[in-house]
Amino acid sequence: MEHFDFIVIGGGASGLVSASRLARGGCSVRVLEASDRLGGCIQSWRTEGDFWLELGAHTAYNSYAPLLEALDERGRLEDLLPREKVGYRFVTADGRLQSPMARLNFFEAALFLPFGLFRAKAGRSVAQWFSGLLGQGNYRRLLAPAFAAVLSQRADDFPAEWLFRKKPRMKSAPRKYTFTGGLQGLLEALAEGAPFSVKTGAPARTITREGTGFHVEAGDESLTCSQLVLAVPVDVAARLLADLYPEVARRLAGIPVVASEAMGVVLPAGKTALPPLAGLIGDDDSFWSVVTRDPVPHNTLRGYTFHFRPGVLDHAGKLARIAQVLGAQTSDFLHVAETANRLPAPGVEHAVLAGEVLALLEREPLALVGNYLNGLSIGDCAERAVIESERLLSLKAHLAPTAATANVNEA
Ligand SMILES: Cc1cc2nc3c(=O)[nH]c(=O)nc-3n(C[C@H](O)[C@H](O)[C@H](O)COP(=O)(O)OP(=O)(O)OC[C@H]3O[C@@H](n4cnc5c(N)ncnc54)[C@H](O)[C@@H]3O)c2cc1C
């Protein structure tokens, strides 16, 4: 049975940044990914020629420093593609495009802003804090649908401190970027020529104790490790830990998860008259948001991913609504793809639960990384991956040497 210093379960942003950090000092690291591709929520759909369209996450920022540092280690910073500055529009009930600013009542904003800005975000929901910032009318008309578009779910009950957290920027990188072949290319680049090994098509089934470490069964792999990183969605983590860490698993199972339904379409550039846009915001519509390929324009094709609310429209209904918004015919669509996305939906009470989980694992050779403990963005995930990797590495110094490391040391 092969032994590793670290096994990382999950090959999304959290897992790959963790693996990069853990492998830096020469430790042996294996990443096990259930699906046949890396990326998780970052899913770049490659259609024809050089065309790709994001079915999941679409934008990264230069404040995602730990992600960029990992990419720099692979020597691939030059493959970042800056995103052109194009705006967002609301789609009104009667199908018009409306600028977000047209929804802002400046008088109401001016009344609230001077006091709203200085209230603590901790312990307040998004609805509470942002209504206090710009007024309830502005929150309802502008911010609530805009945040729902970003999060692909209602954002009202979200912890306010999860949004717009300030992080140091890597100023040498573009402020907003994607990657050659789409954002998924960035995660693939982290794994190419990396000092860790990756196995795709290897869903972890069971984790059991093996001495002071763990034994993992995943796909056709049966491996042991000294320390373990779980970089899987929260409900998967709860299931995998049910027997081993029941107190942790019980708390994770209490974090709600919501789904959204993505449908991407690609059509010839001349078939829609929509102006270049980064995206559209639905307002009480069947979709939360639309993400476009326009920030990285293509000569002949345009692409749109609609993030639909779950269970509202069937396949034909989605195609018809997309055609209506684009002012095109469904027969104009050259390619159509569908996928489901799932994200955690924490409430304000989440901080307490997250604190309890972290306290339970403080001295354990197990790290939980992902988008359900301190923020959803790729940057939040990367930040958490680094914090937990550093914790495990310092714990490693206090653990008894494993058979594998003992052999290396003797050699
Ligand atoms: C539609 C959408 C748009 C978004 N847009 C943005 C954006 O523009 N910018 C931004 O910063 N963030 C965005 N986000 C959020 C961000 O993309 C995610 O929160 C982040 O990528 C999550 O990364 P992760 O590695 O923690 O989890 P995931 O990406 O969910 O990765 C978990 C991985 O674990 C694997 N896995 C599951 N079960 C097992 C198992 N049993 N064994 C092995 N592997 C398993 C999965 O296949 C997956 O690859 C968006 C999210 C969505 C859904």
The ligand as a Gaussian input file, in Angstrom:
#p B3LYP/6-31G(d) Opt

LIG

0 1
 C      -21.697000      29.362000     -10.782000
 C      -20.548000      29.797000      -9.904000
 C      -19.862000      30.961000     -10.214000
 C      -18.792000      31.372000      -9.407000
 N      -18.078000      32.484000      -9.783000
 C      -16.977000      32.814000      -9.090000
 C      -16.108000      33.834000      -9.589000
 O      -16.328000      34.394000     -10.669000
 N      -15.012000      34.165000      -8.832000
 C      -14.728000      33.531000      -7.662000
 O      -13.753000      33.886000      -7.007000
 N      -15.515000      32.517000      -7.188000
 C      -16.605000      32.127000      -7.899000
 N      -17.369000      31.073000      -7.481000
 C      -17.015000      30.368000      -6.226000
 C      -15.802000      29.453000      -6.403000
 O      -15.689000      29.033000      -7.737000
 C      -15.910000      28.210000      -5.529000
 O      -16.366000      28.499000      -4.233000
 C      -14.533000      27.534000      -5.434000
 O      -14.005000      27.303000      -6.737000
 C      -14.668000      26.240000      -4.651000
 O      -13.459000      25.523000      -4.733000
 P      -13.233000      24.211000      -3.848000
 O      -12.008000      23.575000      -4.332000
 O      -13.335000      24.555000      -2.412000
 O      -14.507000      23.282000      -4.127000
 P      -14.975000      22.632000      -5.482000
 O      -14.657000      23.509000      -6.615000
 O      -16.383000      22.229000      -5.259000
 O      -14.048000      21.354000      -5.620000
 C      -14.279000      20.180000      -4.897000
 C      -13.740000      19.029000      -5.703000
 O      -13.920000      17.835000      -4.947000
 C      -14.266000      16.808000      -5.845000
 N      -14.912000      15.735000      -5.078000
 C      -16.180000      15.666000      -4.606000
 N      -16.385000      14.508000      -3.954000
 C      -15.215000      13.836000      -4.005000
 C      -14.776000      12.579000      -3.501000
 N      -15.593000      11.757000      -2.807000
 N      -13.494000      12.182000      -3.748000
 C      -12.646000      12.981000      -4.451000
 N      -13.017000      14.178000      -4.948000
 C      -14.278000      14.613000      -4.729000
 C      -15.177000      17.484000      -6.840000
 O      -15.294000      16.726000      -8.032000
 C      -14.466000      18.810000      -7.021000
 O      -13.542000      18.770000      -8.074000
 C      -18.425000      30.614000      -8.276000
 C      -19.110000      29.433000      -7.974000
 C      -20.143000      29.005000      -8.791000
 C      -20.834000      27.689000      -8.488000

